[in-house]
């Protein structure tokens, strides 16, 4: 009776050991598959692959590398009927570099002059040792006349570096609630809100305002001008300037 029990236990132990080895390799393979590259990429609301001119586009993705991330680029390319190619790219580096994994979650801003149509969208991640992974998606950009629009943004700073000049054409069918200006560099940021009577409740304005940035240090700055309408819908335009 004792001999039978010993053999049975040894058999169970062998089966358990075999199962443990199989589970280990399955888990390792699954982890390896999940960890390398770009996964679960989302483009547009509810992963629609669609966006509207004048509104930021949501892009999300999980990123995993065998080495630390050095840079991330989002690029959109279109080709017209005459074969001419139009390309625009935006860099997202500072926020994600130095780690081997990231949850990419950004609002992609379309530049002035973006036209409605079909585009190829590519998310490229570069590693510190030269590894490159990419994920490509199709994107359709359309025009929604009910969405606010910020067009032809002009940004400039005076010689003394304390007065920022902004000009743009803004329209909002649902009437403007406010205009928000965000000025940001690596070391400094500030937000300005414009909701004066000449702006608020208007459907179309030539935005021509100034912002005091005398306390901003020298550097290169990104400017985001955002209009919000009475329904809470937003549109933005971006620009840059250098303070010396």
C-alpha positions in Angstrom: 0.0 0.0 0.0 2.8 2.4 0.8 4.6 1.6 -2.4 1.5 2.4 -4.5 1.1 5.7 -2.8 4.7 6.7 -3.4 4.4 5.9 -7.1 1.2 7.9 -7.3 2.7 10.9 -5.6 5.8 10.7 -7.9 3.5 10.6 -10.9 1.5 13.6 -9.7 4.8 15.5 -9.0 6.0 14.7 -12.5 2.7 15.9 -14.0 2.8 19.1 -11.9 6.3 19.8 -13.0 5.5 19.3 -16.6 2.5 21.5 -16.4 4.6 24.2 -14.7 7.1 24.1 -17.5 4.4 24.4 -20.1 2.7 27.3 -18.3 6.0 29.1 -17.9 6.7 28.9 -21.6 3.2 30.0 -22.5 3.4 32.9 -20.2 6.8 33.9 -21.4 5.6 33.7 -25.0 2.5 35.8 -24.3 4.5 38.4 -22.4 7.1 38.6 -25.1 4.4 39.1 -27.7 2.7 41.8 -25.8 5.8 43.7 -24.8 7.5 44.4 -28.1 6.1 47.0 -30.4 3.0 49.2 -30.5 -0.4 47.7 -29.6 -4.0 48.8 -28.9 -3.7 51.9 -31.1 -6.7 54.2 -31.1 -7.2 56.9 -33.7 -10.2 59.3 -33.3 -13.1 59.0 -30.9 -14.0 55.4 -30.3 -11.2 54.4 -32.7 -13.3 55.7 -35.6 -10.2 56.6 -37.8 -12.0 59.9 -38.5 -11.2 63.5 -37.6 -12.6 67.0 -38.3 -10.6 70.0 -39.5 -10.3 72.6 -36.7 -10.6 70.0 -33.9 -7.7 68.0 -32.2 -7.6 64.3 -32.9 -7.2 61.7 -30.2 -4.4 59.2 -30.6 -3.6 56.4 -28.1 -1.4 53.4 -28.0 0.6 51.1 -25.8 4.3 51.1 -26.5 6.9 48.5 -25.3 10.6 48.2 -26.4 13.6 46.1 -25.3 15.4 49.4 -24.8 14.5 52.9 -23.6 12.5 55.2 -25.9 14.4 58.1 -27.4 11.7 59.6 -29.6 8.1 59.3 -30.9 6.8 60.8 -34.1 3.3 60.9 -35.5 3.2 61.5 -39.3 0.3 62.0 -41.7 0.7 61.7 -45.5 -1.8 62.4 -48.3 -1.5 62.3 -52.1 -3.7 64.3 -54.4 -5.0 63.3 -57.9 -1.9 64.8 -59.5 0.5 62.6 -57.5 1.7 65.4 -55.3 2.5 64.3 -51.7 1.7 66.3 -48.6 3.4 65.4 -45.3 3.1 66.7 -41.8 4.7 65.3 -38.6 4.7 66.1 -34.9 7.3 65.0 -32.4 6.4 63.7 -28.9 9.8 63.1 -27.2 10.3 64.8 -23.8 7.3 63.2 -22.2 8.1 59.6 -23.1 11.9 59.3 -23.5 14.0 57.4 -21.0 11.6 54.6 -20.3 11.1 51.3 -22.2 7.3 51.4 -22.1 4.7 54.1 -22.3 0.9 54.7 -22.7 0.9 57.2 -25.6 -2.1 59.5 -25.1 -2.1 62.7 -27.1 -4.3 65.2 -29.0 -2.8 65.6 -32.5 -3.2 69.1 -33.8 -3.7 69.6 -37.5 -1.7 72.5 -39.0 -3.1 75.4 -40.9 -4.0 74.5 -44.5 -4.9 70.9 -43.7 -7.5 69.7 -46.3 -10.3 67.2 -46.1 -9.5 63.8 -47.5 -7.8 60.4 -46.9 -4.5 60.2 -45.1 -2.0 57.5 -44.1 -1.1 57.9 -40.4 2.1 56.4 -39.0 3.2 56.3 -35.4 7.0 55.7 -35.2 8.9 54.9 -32.0 12.7 55.0 -31.9 14.8 53.4 -29.2 18.1 54.7 -27.7 20.0 51.9 -29.4 18.4 52.4 -32.8 15.4 50.1 -32.6 12.4 51.3 -34.7 8.8 50.1 -34.4 5.8 51.5 -36.4 2.1 51.2 -36.5 0.1 52.5 -39.6 -3.5 53.4 -39.8 -5.9 55.0 -42.3 -7.3 58.4 -41.4 -10.2 60.3 -43.0 -10.4 64.1 -42.3 -13.7 65.9 -43.0 -15.3 69.3 -42.5 -18.0 69.8 -39.9 -19.6 73.2 -40.3 -20.9 73.2 -36.7 -17.4 72.8 -35.2 -15.5 76.0 -34.3 -12.6 76.9 -36.5 -9.3 78.7 -35.8 -7.6 79.6 -39.0 -4.5 81.5 -40.2 -2.9 81.9 -36.8 -0.1 84.4 -36.7 2.3 84.6 -33.8 5.1 87.2 -33.2 7.0 88.7 -30.3 8.3 92.3 -30.0 12.0 93.1 -29.9 12.1 93.5 -26.1 10.6 90.0 -25.7 7.7 91.0 -23.4 4.7 91.4 -25.7 3.3 88.4 -27.7 1.2 89.3 -30.7 -1.5 87.0 -31.9 -3.9 87.1 -34.9 -6.3 84.6 -36.3 -9.7 84.2 -37.8 -12.1 82.4 -35.5 -15.6 81.2 -36.3 -18.2 79.3 -34.2 -21.7 78.6 -35.4 -22.8 78.0 -31.8 -21.2 81.2 -30.6 -17.9 81.7 -28.8 -17.7 81.1 -25.1 -14.0 81.9 -24.6 -10.6 81.8 -26.3 -7.7 80.2 -24.4 -4.1 80.9 -25.1 -1.5 78.4 -23.9 2.2 79.4 -24.1 4.7 76.7 -23.1 8.4 75.8 -23.2 10.4 73.1 -21.4 10.9 75.4 -18.4 7.9 77.8 -18.4 4.2 77.8 -19.2 1.3 80.2 -18.8 -2.4 80.4 -19.8 -4.4 83.4 -20.9 -8.2 83.5 -21.2 -10.0 85.9 -23.5 -13.7 86.4 -22.9 -14.3 90.1 -23.4 -17.6 91.3 -25.0 -16.0 91.7 -28.4 -15.2 88.0 -28.3 -17.8 86.2 -26.2 -21.1 85.3 -27.9 -19.8 86.2 -31.3 -20.0 83.8 -34.3 -17.1 85.1 -36.2 -14.2 87.4 -35.2 -10.8 88.5 -36.3 -8.9 87.7 -33.2 -6.1 90.3 -32.6 -4.8 90.3 -29.1 -1.6 90.6 -27.1 -0.2 88.6 -24.1 2.4 89.8 -21.7 5.3 87.3 -21.4 7.9 89.5 -19.8 8.5 86.9 -17.1 9.2 84.1 -19.6 12.9 83.1 -19.9 14.7 82.9 -23.3 13.8 79.9 -25.3 11.6 78.4 -28.0 7.9 78.3 -27.2 4.8 76.5 -28.5 1.6 78.4 -28.7 -1.8 76.8 -28.7 -4.9 79.0 -29.4 -8.1 77.2 -28.5 -11.7 78.5 -29.1 -14.6 76.9 -27.1 -18.2 77.4 -28.2 -21.3 77.5 -26.1 -21.8 73.8 -26.5 -18.3 73.0 -25.2 -16.9 72.0 -28.5 -13.3 73.1 -29.1 -10.9 73.9 -32.0 -7.2 74.8 -31.8 -4.3 76.1 -33.9 -0.7 76.0 -33.0 2.3 78.2 -33.6 5.8 78.8 -32.3 8.1 81.7 -31.5 11.6 82.2 -30.0 12.4 84.6 -27.2 16.0 85.7 -27.3 
